[in-house]
Amino acid sequence: MIGCMCIHGFTGAPFEVEPIAAYLREHTDWEIAVPTLPGHGESLALKGIEYSKWIQHAEDELERLSAKCDKVYVIGFSMGGLIASYLAVNHKVDRLILLSAAAYYVNPRQLLKDVREMLSDAFQGKLLKNEMFVRYSRKIKATPITATLQFRRLVGAVRPILKQVHVPTLIAQGESDGVVPPKSAEFLYRHIGTETKKLIYIKDSKHLICHCSENEKLFEEVLEFLENKGEDVKTS
């Protein structure tokens, strides 16, 4: 049996990766796991939680999945991509998918464009219909500074070990992402140690890449890579 775990991002919840999880459930007979990291979910409660707790929870979920499955794949979105990379270094993971993975964060140019859109919507009385405003205004208010520091520490802890990732890896990045800039995907592609890796860009996707208008194409790429159809892409 094959198992696949999908890990959401910082201040996020399973809904961030639920579209890819649903796609895999529909097109495979795999065991799909979508854990909620400590302090995350609909009721954010991040105060006092260290990043090691997020990693430990993901490790526990991976252990449960591995006990039932012969092969295990891990998909990580945003901060979840860093946790997924950690798992690939320290545990038996057969394939790795990194979606908008946060090796870097905040894309100033795109963020400015998004802020302008919010201001325009506010001027027209449509601010509450602006997706970015609705999704992130609550998170900003509910996220303690200490939690943000833990996120940064996680990034700092995982980046140096990326060279130890030796499993086939697919990296996908939205070109219109205002949170994680394209240079994050480029950094991951250069520094991940595996020779078998592929980098793709989704033109119109913002940060929530699994919810973008081109997600069907993305999911097809992910499934094809996980099923190893055709030849893997190798770097020299």
N, C-alpha and C positions, 0 to 999 in steps of 0.2 A: 504493500500500500504506500501511496505517496501522501505526504502531509505538507501543508503550506501555511505559514504564519504571516499575517499582515499587521504591521505595527504603525500606529498613528503618530502624529507629531506633538510637539510641545504645546501645552494648553489645549490640546485637541481631544478627540474622542473617536471611537470606531467609525463614525459616519464618514470620516475623511477617507478611509480606505474601503468602506463597505461596497462601493460600486465595483472595484476590482475583485473583491471577495465574492460578490454575487455572480460576476461573470465566470469566475473559476468554478463555482458551484454548479452553474448551468452547463458548462462545457467539459467538465471532468467529473470523475468519481472520487476526487481527492478529499482528504480530511482537511478542512479549512478552519484555522483558529484566528480569532480577532480579539486579542486581549485589550483590556483597558488598563493603562499604566497607573500606578498609585497617584492619587491626588487629581487625576484627570477625569474626563467624562462630563456629563451635563452639569454636575455640581462641582465646580472647581474648588479644590481644597489643597493647595500646593504648599501652604506654609509649613515649614519644618521638615519637608521631605528632601532628602539628598538624592543626587542623581544615581548613586549606587543602588537605591531602592528600585528605580526604573529598570536598571539593568538586571537586577536580581529577579524581578517579576518576569521579565522577558525570558530569562534563563529557565525559570521554573516552568513557564508555558512551553518552551522548546523541549524541555526534558519530558513533559507529559506527551507531547506530540511525537517525539522520537521513540517513546516506549511502544507506540502503536504502529509506527510507520518505518518502512525500510529506507526511504529517501525523504529528506526534508528540505524544502525551499523556504527562504525568508524574503519577504517584501517589506521594505521600510520606507515610509513617507516622512520627509522633512527630518526632524530630530530622530524619528524612528529609523531613518536610513543610517544614522550613526550607530544606533543601538544594534541594528541588523548587521552592520560591518563588524562590530565588536563580537557578536555571536559567531560570525563566519570565521573569525580568528581563533576563538577560544572553544568552539564546539564543532561537532560534525554537522556541517551545512553543505548541501550538494550544489545549490545554485542561489545566487543573490540578485535581488532586484532593488535598485535605489531610485526612488521617485522624488524629485525636488529635494534631494538630500542636503542637509544644512551644514556642509563643511565651511561655508561662508553664509552670512545672513544680511539682509537688507540690501536691495538693489536701488540705489538713490534715484536713478533716472526714471525707472518704472514707478517707484513709489511716489515721486513728484507728479507723474502723470495721473496716478490713481487719486492722489489728494486733489488735483485739479478737477477730476471728475466728481469727487465728493462735494467740492465747493459749488460746482455747477448744479448738481442735484439739489444741494441745500438751497441755492438761490431760486430754483424752480419749485421748491417745496416737495421734493421727491427723495429727501435724504434717507428716510426710513425704508425706501425701496432699493437703496444702494447696497449691493451684496457685501462689499468690503467693509462698509461702515457697520452693518448689522452684525457681521461675523466677528469683527475685531474690537469694536468699542467695548463690548462686555468683557472680553478677555483682558484688555488693557486695565480695566478697573479692578478685575478680580485676581490679577497676577501680582504677587508680592515681589519686590526687588530680589529677595533672597532666592526665589525660584528661578528668576532670570540668570542669576549668578551660577546656580547649579547647572542650568542649561549650557552656559558658557564653559563651565568646568568639564562637562561631558564632551563638548566639542574638542576642548584642549586635550582631553585624555585619549580620544579615539583617533584624531588626525595622525599622531606619530606611529600608530600601529597599522595604518592602511596598507603599508607595504607587505604586511603579513597576510593579507587577504589573497588566497591562492585558488579560490573557486571561481568558476565562470560567472561573470557579473555584467548585468545590463543596467545602464544609467540613463534615466530619462529626465529631461528638464524642459519646463515651459519657458518660452522666449519672452513672455510678458509677465513673468513672475516678479512681483514687487517686494517679496520677502526674501527669497533665496535667489541671488544673481546667477547668470549663466556661468560665471567664473568658478562657481562652486562645483558644477558638473565637470568642468574642464580640469579642475584640481583633482577631483576624485579619479577621473580617467587617467591622469598622468601618474598619480601616486599609488593607486591600487596595484598590488604586486602581481596579480594574475596576468598571464599572457592572453587569456581568453576573456575579452571584454568588448562591450559595444556601447557607444554613446549615441542617443537620439534626441532630437529637439522637437517639441510640440509647439508649432508656431504661435497659436492664439491662446495658449494656456497661461492662466495666472497661477498662483501658488497651489490652489486646490486642484491639482492635475487630474485626479481621478474623477472630478466633476466637470471637466472642461468639455467643450462641444466636440472635440476630437478624441474623446476617451475610448470610443470603440476601436479606433485604429491603434491607440496605445495598448489596449488590452490584448488585441490580436498579436502585437509585437511581443508582449510579455509572455503570452502563452506559447508562442512559437519558440521563444528563447528557452523557456522552461522545459518544453518538450524536446528541445534540441533537434528541431527539424532543419535539415540542411546543415551546412558547415558553420561551426562557430567562428566568430570574428577574432582573429588573433593579432596582437601587436608584436612588433619586432623587439 
